[in-house]
Amino acid sequence: MILLKSVFLIAIVAVAMIGMMFPSVFAKNVYIQIDELPEWADYASNVMYLSTESWKEANEGLEFWVVEKWDDADFRVQWVKDFGGEYVGYAYGNQFIEVGLGDSNCLNKWNPYSEKYISHIMKHEIGHIFGHEHDNNPDSIMYPIALNLEYGLVEEEYRLTEGYGQFIPFCTIKDLTSYDFSISTTDETYGFDYYIVPSSNEFDKWVEGKVFQHYSNKDCFGEGWLSISGTCKGVSAGSGIMVLIDSELTTPLVTITVKKLEIPNIINSKSMLASKNYVDFEKVQSVKIIHDTATIDLNIFGDTLDFSHSFYQNKDNSIRFENGDGRTIHKYAEYASIGKLFDSLGMSFTNDCLIFSDGKSFCNNEDYSFTFYVNGQTHYLLSQYVFEDGDRIKIIYESIPKITSPTQNTFVPFDEYEGKKWNMDELMELRDEIMERSELDEKSEKIMEDRNAKLEAEKESQEAKIVQLEAEKENQQEKIAQLEAEQNGGGCLIATATYGSEMSQQVQQLRELRDNQLLQTESGTQFMTMFNDVYYSFSPVIADYERENPLFKEVVKIAITPMISSLSLMENANSESEVLGLGLSVIMLNIGMYLGVPAVVIVGIRKRI
């Protein structure tokens, strides 16, 4: 059993996970039956391997094997999305382990644990399986308190309209920490401003038109962005990202995507604060002269791609290789990203895929994956990363270590799995083709012409879409007003007016039901589209009347509270069928409450009369 006490959320003791003390275990073969991970928890796919390897390294002769049937196993492993209390893992005797995948301790919103933290929990619980009790030494893996809570990569989407903002909190137990982040908008013309601020109070100041404070370190703030990624170092607990939408948009609503990841043990000093009187969204052109350099290594199945050939040299004015050097990147524009570098080379590079100009691709899948490093630290958003002078960047594409299940009576250890061998001749052939193209000017020009033609066609297509959206906008003024009213009320105008705030528990329940259940399925999305058309035709009038008449507000609260309570049944709906089944059940339940019961009462009264 491993605990997460609230006192340790304030005063944390930094204990490195590697270098933990592991008790001795007598040499033996251990057979494990592992429940399948949920589809949404692929971030924990390597936890079992990492945990068992740590025990093997500490105990010579110890081997772990995976079996399919519980009857053949020494113990069983199950996954828990959220224990909902002080536990993050539990061992039942020496036969059964439960391991947590995340918790809802940050603003009552569920966040995933990091792979490193889940592995720590697993190692601890395996110790109980081996019969070890808790140890009061903080350096021991059997220490009863989980001292090093870490959340994993969190991705969230927010729908906003012009002139509005959103505060996205950081979830950390550290007094001082650093975060990798990325922010992007679906609007391709009008952008956003962002500020990393010490608390939500600064967002409230912006709402009220007052001066607010933000962190002033590099990457901690910016204006006029369509997409940005960076690292803000030295921020305090309670901090978060404040995203402010431009005063003009291409469409009535835009979707803002925010990714955030706490960086372990990277804190230089506390970031300085600066004050900002936010008046407008005016963009100021920079006159700063920039020339930063960084080294990069791209390694695919052990072979490093050579960028020194002339085909890769001097391709872009903002970021490029030059002087025949295939390792050093030269950056001449402040916001030139690694993704832009690969674009200039005729390649497509995302955080999941690298595609060469001839269509050859290397992508993340169940067998192979990319790992990105910046200055020796793992980085998760490299395609958007804008490097700093002197950075060391490494990209590795390799096979994923797996736990191998036994076939018949033959058991294969974790570290001796058989996988597909990469054919180096195929990779060398690709390199030869690239070099041949570089020596044939006509063929190289044809490649670039085709690519430019494709880009031009895509541009024309996007321009046509913009024209179409502008035409639709003229006929949708009433719809836009409803959408703006929706944003002002946090997504549900009547509930916000009834319970007094968009941050109330009931309004958050409705918002999470919409975002986490309904909008994740096709039928739920269709229902929300039809519902919004009807709901926003009358809800602004009711919400306004509630604010003017407290008595009417109380009547509405009494009327809608049973309905909101019944919607909690939908929280466990994760699939299309579950959303349909539970959705219809909730609808019938509400029809019964609001129409059936009153009808029965009225009929009964009339019979007595």
N, C-alpha and C positions, 0 to 999 in steps of 0.2 A: 504494500500500500504506500502510495506517495501523496503528500498533502501539499496544498498551495494556500498557506495562511495569509490573511489580509495584511498582517503586520509586515510581511516580507514584500508586499507591494510598495511599501514606502522606503524601507531601509534594506536594500538588496546587497547580498554578499556575492561578489564576482568570483565564481569558481569555474575555471576552464573545464569544458567537458572532456577534451582530450587530456590525458594525463590523470584521469580519475583512478582511484585505487579500486581494483577488482579483487574480491576474495578468491581463494583457491577452490577449485572443483576437481574431484578425482576424475581421471581420464575415462571417458565413456562415449558411447553414441547416444544422441538425444534425438527423438523423433517428434516432429511438430505438425499439427494440423492447423492451418491458417485460414480463417474466413476471408472470403474475397473482399477486397477494398471497394467501397462505393465508387461509382464513376467520377464523382466530383472530388475524390480524395487522391488523385493520381500523384499529388505532391508527396505522398507518404509511401510511394511504391518501393523505395529503396531502404526503408526503415529496418525491415527484418534482417536484411543482409548486413547493414552497418552494425546493428546491435549484436548479432551472433558473432560477427568477425571480432568485435572487441572482447567477447568472452573467450573466443578461441585463442586470440593473441596472448591472453593472460593465463591460459591453461593449456599446456602442451598435451596433445593427444585427444583433446575434446573435439567432437564433430557433431554437426547438426544436419538433420535430414528432414525433408518435407514429405508428408504422407497425405493421402486424400481422405482416409477414413479416421474418425475419431478413435475407433477401437484399436487402431494401429499406433496411436500417438501416445507419447509420454505426457504431453500437455497440449492444450488448445489455446489459440489466440483469437480474440474478437476485438472489433473496433467500435468505439463509442464516439458519436459526433460531439456530445457535450454532456458531461456528468452532471452539470447543473448545481454543483456545490463545491466543497473544498477539495475533492479528490480529482486528480488528473489521470490516475491509473489504479488498478486493483488486481491483486492476485488471490484467488480462492484456493487455499491449500497449496498443493503442488501439481494441480491438474488443469488449472484454468486461469487465463490472464485477460483482463480488459484494459485497453489502452485508449486514452482520449485523443481526439484529432483536432480539438479546438474548444473554445468556450465563449460565453456571452457576457464576460465580466466588464467589457468596455462599452459603456452607454447602452447596455442591454442588447447589443448587436453581436451576432456570432462572427468570430474571426478564426481563421485556421492557425494552428501551431506551425512552427517551422519544422523542417525535416530533422534538424539538429535537436530540437527540444523533444520531439516525439521519440527519437532514438534514445535520448536520455531516459525517458519514462520506461521504454521497453527494456533497456538494460537493467534498470532497477527492479522491475517486476520479474524478469528472468532470474535475478538473484534470489527472490523469494521462492521461486519454483525449485531452486537448488537447495533450499532450506536455510538461507541466510536471514538473520534478523536485522533490524535497523541498527545502524552504527552512528554514534554521535560525532564522528570525525567528518567535518564538512568536505574533506577531500575524497571520501569514500563514495562509491556509487550507491551504497546502501544507506546514505544519509536520508532521513525521513522527509526532509523538506525540499521541494523543487525550487532551487535557488535561482535558476537562470531562465525564467520564462521568456520565450521569444515567439512572436507571431510571424507567420510566413507572408508571402506576397498576397496583397489584398487588392482586388480590382472592383471598382464601383462605377455606376453610371448615374448621372443626374440630368434631368430635363429642365432647362431654364429658358427664359425669354429675355429680350433686350432690356438692359439696365438692371438686371437682377444679379444676385450673388448666391454663393453656397459656401458654408464652412464644413470642411472635412477633417475630423479630429484624428490625431495620431494616437495609437494605443500602445503605451509602453509602461513598464514598471520602473524604469530608470529615471533618476533625477535629471540626467543629461545624456543625450543620445544624438544619433545622426540618421538620416533617412535618404534612400534612393526613391525617386518619384518620377512619374511621367503624367502629363495632362494633354488631352487632345480634344478638339471639337469637330463636329460633323459639318460645320459651316466652313466652306473653302475660301471665303472672302473676308469675313469679319471675325476677328479673334477675341481673345480674352486677356485680362490681366490677372496675375496671381501674386499672392503675398503669403509667406509662411509667418504666422503670427503666434504670440505666446499663449493665447487663450481665445475662447469664443467671445470674450468681452470686447475684443478688438473688432470683431465682425458686427457686434451690436452697435459699436461706435460708428462704423461705416454706415449702417442702416439709418442711424440718426443724423448723419451728415457731419459727424464730429471728426477731429483729428485722431488717427489710430496709429499704433506702433506695429512694426514688422521687423523681422530679422534682416540685416543688411549684408550678410555674407554672400559670396558668390553663389549663384543658383537659387538663393532663398527668396527672390522676387523677380518679377519681369512684367513687361507690358507689351500688348499688341501681338500675342502669340496665337498661331493656329495649332501648334504642337510643340511641346517642350519636355525634355527629360533632364534630370540633374541630380545632384546630391547636396542636401542642406545639412551642414555639420553644426553640432553644438546647440541643439534646441532642447528646451526644458520640457518636463512632463506637463501635459495639458495643452501643448501646442497643436497646431493643425494648419491646413492649407485653406486659404480664402481665395476662391475663384470668382472673378467679377466679369460679367458679360458686357460686351460692347453695347453702345447706345444704338447701334444699327445692326440688323441681321438680314441674311438672305431669305430665311424662312421664319415663321412665327416662333417656332421652338427649335432649339438645338440640343443635342446630346453631348454632355461633357463626360469623358472617360478619364478616371483618375486611378493610377496604380501607385501603390506605396509599399515600401519594404524597409524595415528597420535594419541597419547595418551593425552587426556585432562588433563591439570594441573599437569603433573608429570615431573618436572624439578628440579633436585638437584642443579646443577651448570653447567656452560659451560664446555663441554668436552675438555680435553687437546689435542693438536695437536702433531703429531709425523711425522718425515720425513722418506721417504722410497725411496731408489734407487733401482728400480725394475729391477733385473737382470735376474732371472730365477724363476722356480716354484719348487725349491728344498724343500722337506718336512723335518722338524726337529722334531724328536720324543721328547715328553715331559717327564720329570722325576719328575714332580710335584706330591706330595702326596696329595690326595684329600679325604676328608670325610665330605660331607655336608649333612644336614638333613632338611626335610620340613614336614609339616603335610598335610594330604589330607583327604577330606570327599567326598564320592560318594553317592549322594542322588537321589534315583529313586522314584518318586511319594511319597515323604515324608518319605521313609524308607532308612536308611543309611546302606550300605553294610559293613559287618564286615570282615576285612582282618586279624584278629588276629588268625584265625584257622591255623593249621600247613600246610594245603594245600597251603596257600598263602605265607608261610615264607621261606626265604633263597633260592629263586628261581634263582637268577642271581648274579654273582660276581660284576657287575658294578652298579646295582641299585636294591634295594630290601626292603622288610619288614623283620624285624628280632626281636629276643627276645620276641616273642609272642605279639608284639605291632602292632595293625592293623591300626594305624593312622600315624605313623612316617615312612617316606621314608628315606633310607640311600643311598647316592650316593658316589661311589668310583671311578668313571671315569668322566673326565671333560665334556664329551659330551653325557652322558647318558640321554635320554629324557623320558618324561612321557609315550610316546608311547612305548618305549622299556620296561618300567616297566610292562605295561599291556600285552605286547607280552610274557614276561617271565611267566605270570600267565595263559597262554593258552587262552588269550582273544585277540580280535582285536579292537583297539581303534583308531578312526580317529576323525577329528573335526566335523564329521556329524553322527557317528555311534559308538555304543559299542556292540560287539558281544561276547557272552560267548562261552566257548568251546563246549557246546552241541548245538550250533546254535541259541539259544535264542538271539534276537537282540532288541536294543532300538536305533531308528534312528530319525533324524530330518525329519519332514513332516509337512503337513498343520495344524495338530492338536497338535503335541508335538515337543519339541525342547530341545537341550542342552544349558545351559548357564555356562560359565567357569569364575571363579574368581581367581585372584592371588593377595593376600594381599588386598582384598576388591575391586580391580579394575577388570572390565570386560576384559577378554582375549579371542582372537579369534582364536589362533593357538596353543591350548594347547597340542595337540598330539606331536608337534615338540619341545615343550618348554623344555629347560634345566634349572631346578630351581636353585636359589641361596640359600645359607645357611640361614635358618630361614623363608623361604617363607611359606605362608599359602595358600593352594590350595583347591578350592571347585568346585565340579562338580554337577550340578543340572539338572535333567531331569523331565520336568513337562509339563502340558498343556499350550497352548498359549492362552492368553486372546483374545477374538474376539468381533467384533461388530456384533450383531445378527440382521438380517433382520426380519421384522414383518411377521407373518403368518395370513392371512385374516385381521381381525380388532384387533388382539392382538399384542401389541408392547412390546418387552422385553428390559430392560435397558442394557447398555454395561456390567455392572459389575454383571449381574445375568444370564449370558448365560448358557445354558444347554449343557454339553459335556459328553463324555463317562467316566464313573467312572472306575478307575483302580481297578482290583481285587487283593487285598493284599494277598489272599490265594495263587494265582498263583506265586507271588514273593516269598512267604515263601516256597512254594514247591520247587522252584528253589534252594533256599539256602539249604534246606534239602538234595536235590540231590547232591549238591557240597560237603556237609559234609560227606554224605555216601560214595562218591567216594574217599575222602581223607582217610577214615578208611579201605578201601579195597585196599591194595597195588597192587594186581594184576590188578585191573581195572584201577587204576591210571597209572600204568606202560603201560598198553595197550593204554590209551589216549595219553601219551607222545610218545610212539612208532609210533602210527598212525600220530601224528602231525609231528614228525621228518621225517617219510617216505614221507609225503606230501611236506615238505620243501626240502627234498633231490630231489624229482621228479621235483619240480619247479626249483631247481638249475641246474639239468641236462638239463632241457628244455632251460634255459637261456644260458647255455654253448653251446648247440647246435645252438642256434640263433647267438651267437657270432662267432662260426666257420663258419656259413653260411654267415654272414656279411663280415668276413675276405676274404672268397672266392670271394664274389661279389666285394670287394674293389679292388682286383687285376685287374678286368676287367673294372674298372670305373675310371681310372686315368684322362681321359679327362673330365669326368663329375665332378670329384672333383675339377679340375682346374677351371671349369666354376662356381661352387658353391663358391669357394674362391674369384673369381673375383666379383661375386654378392655381397659378404659381403663387399669387398673393395669399392664398389660403393653404398652401402646403399640400395641395392635391385633393382635398375634400372640403369644400366651402362650408357646408352645413355642419360637419363634425368640428371643424376648426372654430367656427363661431359658437358652437354649443359648449365645447370644453375649454375655450378660452385661449388656446395656443396650438400651433402646428407641431409643437414638441410634446404635447400631451400624450399619455400612453395610448388612448383610444385612436388618435389620429395616426400615430406611428404604427399601430397595429394594422390599420387600413392600408397605409402606404406599403408596409412590408408584405401584406397579403397580395397587393397589386403587383409589386415588383418581383417578389420571390416565388409566387405560385402562378398567378393568372397570366402574367406577361411572359412566362417561360414556356407556355404551351400555345399551340395554334388556336384551339377552341377558346382558351382564356383570353387571348389577344382579340379574337373576333368579338367575344362578349364585351370586353372593355370598350371597343370601338363603338358598338351599338349603345352601350350604357352611357358613355360620355355624351353622345348626341342628344339623348333624352335628358340626362341629369343636368347638364349645363344650360338647358333651356329654361329651368326654373330655379335652380339652386342659388344664383346670386341674389334674387329677390328675397328668398327665405332667409339667407345669411344676413342680409342688410337689416331685415325686420327684427331678427334676433338681437342684433347689436343695439337696436333702438328700444326694444321692449324686453326687459329682464324676465317678466312673467312668461311671455311667449317662449323665451329661451329655455326656461325650466320645463315647460310642457314638451318641447321638442326633445330635450334630454331624456325625459321619462319615456318618450315614444321610441327613440332610436337605440337606447341602451340594450334592450333585449336582442335587437337585430345584430348589433356589434358583438355581443357576447356569443351569439350563435355562429358568427363567422370564424371564431377560433377553431371550429371543426376543420376548417380548410388548411390549417397550418401544416398538417401532415401530408398534404397532397403534393406529390413531386412529379408524377407522370401524367400523361394525357388522360388515361383512363381514370386515375384518381381524381383529377380536377373535374372531369365530367361527372363522375359518380357522386363525389362529395358536394360538388356545386349544385347538382339537382336536388340532393337531399336537403341542403341548406335553404334552397329556394322553397321547397315544399314545406319545410319547417316554418319559415317566415309567413308563407301563405296561411298556414294553420293558425299561427299566433295572431296575425293582424286581420285576417278575414274570417277564418273558420270559427274561432272562439267567439268573437263578437256576434257572428251570425247565429250561433247556437243560443247565446244569451238572449238575443232579440226574439228569436222564435219561441223560447221558453216563456218570456214575459208576455208575448202576445197570446199564448195559449191560456195563461192564467187570467188574462183580462177577458 
